[in-house]
Amino acid sequence: MIEIENVRKSFGALEVLKGVSLTVSNGEVVSVIGGSGSGKSTLLTCINGLESIDAGHILIDGTEVHARGTDLNKLRRKVGIVFQQWNAFPHLTVLENVTLAPRKVLGMPKEQAEEIAVRQLTHVGLADKLKVYPGRLSGGQQQRMAIARALAMSPSYMLFDEVTSALDPQLVGEVLDTLKMLAEEGMTMICVTHEMGFARDVSKRVAFFHQGVIAEIGPPEQIFGAPQSSETRKFLSNVR
Amino acid sequence: MFDTALTLSDLLFLAQGALVTLAVTAVSVLAGTFLGVLFGVLRSNVSAWVLFPLIFLLDVFRSVPLLIQLILGNAFQAIAGWGWTPFVTSCVILSLYTSAYATEIVRGAIDAVPQTTRRAARSLGLTWRQDMASIVFPMGLRVALPSWIGLTLGVMKDSALVLWLGIIELLRASQILVTRLQEPLFILSVAGAIYFLLSFPIARLGGRLERRWREND
């Protein structure tokens, strides 16, 4: 379970998160929508401790992420994150990209790590690209590789930060299909996204972010069908 | 027909000089690169305010002409009573000189690795050291190599200046022969050819590595 309680975060004078609370139970898929600069992505990077927070608490399975004694490297094994920019390691083959963390972080033997990597890469449809360098892949393929790379650590939670925003329109579908597949398999996911169709079809709850707070949260039927807040209505009428 | 007084033993004398050039260069580039990596990693991770003395020192080594550094360094070690041989003095000064340039190359290479890539590595649970070893170092190496090859070739040629400390390296050896044989153009051509032979393999090796890496991109 991920528990976010009244989290505040500023960059200099700019307060990006102004008291955000959200609880995500195991197996749940929560989509986070909202305008640019509303703090959505910052929240994700705070969840796995890449960013510090100024106030509040984030607990993952009861462990406080930003507590002094927390071993972040250990905690991050549980929380996979995939970014907008897929960030392939260009000097490593696809297979090596995926085996790196299991081998270095978990100390797994090469054969075992490769077995897992091949399984995950097959899962995302890249079984025929194992020995290829990322530079030879399309954006969509690189993004799916990044997903397999995160999954190879067998995380309990997956965070997706606008993973389709940097892709050509015709490549968006293949990545969204991969996310849908994960959701159907019961992965706990928080997806920051601009893909409203995806948010509606896949998530159990949708959170609308506005000016650093969650302005409205509820099942997709509510958010897309009968939004309670005027801000949500305004945002949705603009994106449609 | 072309005629010269240059004998086989003169050529051997030049070859010995070339060996000294090679030795000074090898020691200085190895030590200078080691220090450069160390300082470069510090430079890209520690605030410039903390490193101010180091940065200042390296700036001095980069901006004062090498000849002045050699002569002052030699005088300083004599005054300090360290009793260094000219070879040791030359290697120490050239190493520091090399390290000043290498530091900037390493820092630039580290900074060239995108922050987002490093974030991705850290988010997988890699520690700072694992990130440095598995991601930053190999990616940075590709950025640094061309400049590092250039630095190495530069140091090899600059090492000629150690003749002012009385070391008979390649250039000094050819000067001696020029004085004796009075065939400056021919002897300097031979010396130049030897410099080229020393440099060429390094330049080729660099080109080959770059090509091999580029195939993957």
Interface residues (C-beta under 8 A of the other chain):
Chain A: T45 N48 L50 N73 K74 R76 R77 G80 I81 F83 Q85 N87 F89 P90 H91 L100 A101 K104 V105 Y133 G135 A146 R149 A150 M153
Chain B: P114 T116 T117 R119 A120 A121 R122 S123 L124 G125 L126 T127 Q130 S134 I135 P138 M139 R142 W213 N216 D217
